[in-house]
Amino acid sequence: MKIYLSIFICISSFVFYKLALAQSLKSSNVHYRIIDKKIEVFYDMPTNTDSVQVFLIFRKKSDFKFMLSPTFISGNVGIGVFSGKNNKIIWDYNKEKKSVLTGSGFYFQVIINKLPSWEQRRPSMNETK
């Protein structure tokens, strides 16, 4: 039992440490449009931002507890997105579960976390120097 408690405390401390280091930045002007069975989500980020991690959250006004992190997304999302206006994320919602898209009153949240310097994007093995 003591070993499980030690492991739990260690993991909890690590997660708390990572969350404490992540500085959140505020996205603005979040809006979307539907084109050819895909949703394009646009957002602005603060200027002069270093490397960040961007998350897209799909929400429903009728259910404040509902939060979905879309799986089939591309564009200015993930690690390494930089500051600027009109950043675009493309969501191929047709590949998600159909039950997710029932109802109305949908909206998107764009969450931006500034990365600590040691977590900023490193070159991959395929990239040349």
MITI-633089 format. One record per residue (C-alpha): residue number from 1; x, y, z; residue in one letter. Coordinates in steps of 0.02 Angstrom, whole numbers, plus 50000, padded with zeros to 5 digits. Each point is the difference from the previous one (the first is absolute). Example, Ala and Ser with C-alpha at 12.3 -4.5 7.8 and 13.67 -1.06 7.14 Angstrom:
2
n->1, X->50615, Y->49775, Z->50390, res->A;
n->2, X->50069, Y->50172, Z->49967, res->S;
//
This chain:
129
n->1, X->50000, Y->50000, Z->50000, res->M;
n->2, X->50143, Y->50119, Z->50041, res->K;
n->3, X->50076, Y->49974, Z->49828, res->I;
n->4, X->49837, Y->50050, Z->49915, res->Y;
n->5, X->49987, Y->50155, Z->50107, res->L;
n->6, X->50180, Y->50047, Z->49957, res->S;
n->7, X->49969, Y->49975, Z->49815, res->I;
n->8, X->49840, Y->50102, Z->50009, res->F;
n->9, X->50087, Y->50143, Z->50090, res->I;
n->10, X->50144, Y->49997, Z->49876, res->C;
n->11, X->49886, Y->50004, Z->49847, res->I;
n->12, X->49886, Y->50133, Z->50077, res->S;
n->13, X->50149, Y->50109, Z->50041, res->S;
n->14, X->50066, Y->49986, Z->49822, res->F;
n->15, X->49832, Y->50044, Z->49923, res->V;
n->16, X->49977, Y->50148, Z->50118, res->F;
n->17, X->50177, Y->50058, Z->49960, res->Y;
n->18, X->49967, Y->49994, Z->49812, res->K;
n->19, X->49835, Y->50093, Z->50018, res->L;
n->20, X->50077, Y->50133, Z->50111, res->A;
n->21, X->50136, Y->50034, Z->49872, res->L;
n->22, X->49881, Y->50017, Z->49853, res->A;
n->23, X->49950, Y->50180, Z->49979, res->Q;
n->24, X->49830, Y->50022, Z->49920, res->S;
n->25, X->49975, Y->50132, Z->49867, res->L;
n->26, X->49831, Y->50065, Z->49944, res->K;
n->27, X->49935, Y->49968, Z->49826, res->S;
n->28, X->49881, Y->50125, Z->49924, res->S;
n->29, X->49885, Y->50021, Z->49851, res->N;
n->30, X->49957, Y->49814, Z->49998, res->V;
n->31, X->49876, Y->49962, Z->49861, res->H;
n->32, X->49964, Y->49861, Z->49878, res->Y;
n->33, X->49922, Y->49955, Z->49834, res->R;
n->34, X->49946, Y->49835, Z->49922, res->I;
n->35, X->50071, Y->49961, Z->49829, res->I;
n->36, X->49989, Y->49832, Z->49908, res->D;
n->37, X->49963, Y->49893, Z->50154, res->K;
n->38, X->50144, Y->50080, Z->50095, res->K;
n->39, X->50000, Y->50138, Z->50129, res->I;
n->40, X->50129, Y->50138, Z->49990, res->E;
n->41, X->50031, Y->50083, Z->50169, res->V;
n->42, X->50088, Y->50168, Z->49999, res->F;
n->43, X->50082, Y->50085, Z->50148, res->Y;
n->44, X->50123, Y->50137, Z->50046, res->D;
n->45, X->50146, Y->49983, Z->50119, res->M;
n->46, X->50095, Y->50133, Z->50096, res->P;
n->47, X->50148, Y->50071, Z->49904, res->T;
n->48, X->50182, Y->49966, Z->50047, res->N;
n->49, X->49961, Y->49826, Z->50063, res->T;
n->50, X->50133, Y->49866, Z->50008, res->D;
n->51, X->49964, Y->49820, Z->49959, res->S;
n->52, X->49833, Y->49943, Z->50069, res->V;
n->53, X->49883, Y->49852, Z->50006, res->Q;
n->54, X->49825, Y->50028, Z->49930, res->V;
n->55, X->49849, Y->49893, Z->50043, res->F;
n->56, X->49828, Y->50004, Z->49918, res->L;
n->57, X->49848, Y->49960, Z->50108, res->I;
n->58, X->49826, Y->49974, Z->49925, res->F;
n->59, X->49860, Y->50055, Z->50120, res->R;
n->60, X->49810, Y->50005, Z->50008, res->K;
n->61, X->49905, Y->50146, Z->50077, res->K;
n->62, X->49861, Y->49883, Z->50056, res->S;
n->63, X->50120, Y->49889, Z->50100, res->D;
n->64, X->50135, Y->50098, Z->50092, res->F;
n->65, X->50086, Y->49837, Z->50051, res->K;
n->66, X->50020, Y->49942, Z->49821, res->F;
n->67, X->50178, Y->50016, Z->49934, res->M;
n->68, X->50074, Y->49910, Z->49852, res->L;
n->69, X->50178, Y->50011, Z->49940, res->S;
n->70, X->49982, Y->49962, Z->49814, res->P;
n->71, X->50111, Y->49861, Z->49932, res->T;
n->72, X->50006, Y->50037, Z->49815, res->F;
n->73, X->50074, Y->50176, Z->49997, res->I;
n->74, X->50139, Y->50087, Z->49906, res->S;
n->75, X->50068, Y->50175, Z->49978, res->G;
n->76, X->50058, Y->50120, Z->50136, res->N;
n->77, X->49976, Y->49879, Z->50144, res->V;
n->78, X->50119, Y->49900, Z->50109, res->G;
n->79, X->50178, Y->50048, Z->50045, res->I;
n->80, X->50096, Y->50137, Z->49909, res->G;
n->81, X->49862, Y->50119, Z->49948, res->V;
n->82, X->50053, Y->50181, Z->50007, res->F;
n->83, X->49915, Y->50167, Z->50031, res->S;
n->84, X->49890, Y->50087, Z->49875, res->G;
n->85, X->49826, Y->50028, Z->49935, res->K;
n->86, X->49886, Y->49887, Z->49900, res->N;
n->87, X->50079, Y->49837, Z->50055, res->N;
n->88, X->49900, Y->49856, Z->49927, res->K;
n->89, X->49958, Y->49826, Z->50063, res->I;
n->90, X->49910, Y->49879, Z->49884, res->I;
n->91, X->49891, Y->49867, Z->50079, res->W;
n->92, X->49941, Y->49853, Z->49894, res->D;
n->93, X->49848, Y->49973, Z->50111, res->Y;
n->94, X->49928, Y->49869, Z->49882, res->N;
n->95, X->50126, Y->49874, Z->50071, res->K;
n->96, X->49943, Y->50027, Z->50181, res->E;
n->97, X->49858, Y->49906, Z->50085, res->K;
n->98, X->49835, Y->50058, Z->49927, res->K;
n->99, X->49917, Y->50012, Z->50172, res->S;
n->100, X->50120, Y->50141, Z->50048, res->V;
n->101, X->49925, Y->50117, Z->49872, res->L;
n->102, X->49819, Y->49992, Z->50055, res->T;
n->103, X->49909, Y->50154, Z->50060, res->G;
n->104, X->50041, Y->50182, Z->49972, res->S;
n->105, X->50089, Y->50145, Z->50084, res->G;
n->106, X->50177, Y->49942, Z->49967, res->F;
n->107, X->50155, Y->50104, Z->50029, res->Y;
n->108, X->50188, Y->49978, Z->50010, res->F;
n->109, X->50128, Y->50040, Z->50131, res->Q;
n->110, X->50182, Y->50024, Z->49949, res->V;
n->111, X->50118, Y->49971, Z->50146, res->I;
n->112, X->50179, Y->50063, Z->49983, res->I;
n->113, X->50140, Y->49952, Z->50118, res->N;
n->114, X->50172, Y->50078, Z->49988, res->K;
n->115, X->50133, Y->49865, Z->50007, res->L;
n->116, X->50151, Y->50008, Z->50114, res->P;
n->117, X->50161, Y->50023, Z->49900, res->S;
n->118, X->50055, Y->49818, Z->50023, res->W;
n->119, X->49837, Y->49935, Z->49925, res->E;
n->120, X->50000, Y->50105, Z->49843, res->Q;
n->121, X->50007, Y->49908, Z->49837, res->R;
n->122, X->50160, Y->49904, Z->49967, res->R;
n->123, X->50054, Y->49951, Z->49823, res->P;
n->124, X->49949, Y->49824, Z->49952, res->S;
n->125, X->50120, Y->49867, Z->49939, res->M;
n->126, X->49940, Y->50031, Z->49821, res->N;
n->127, X->50044, Y->50184, Z->50001, res->E;
n->128, X->50171, Y->50050, Z->49936, res->T;
n->129, X->50111, Y->50127, Z->50084, res->K;
//
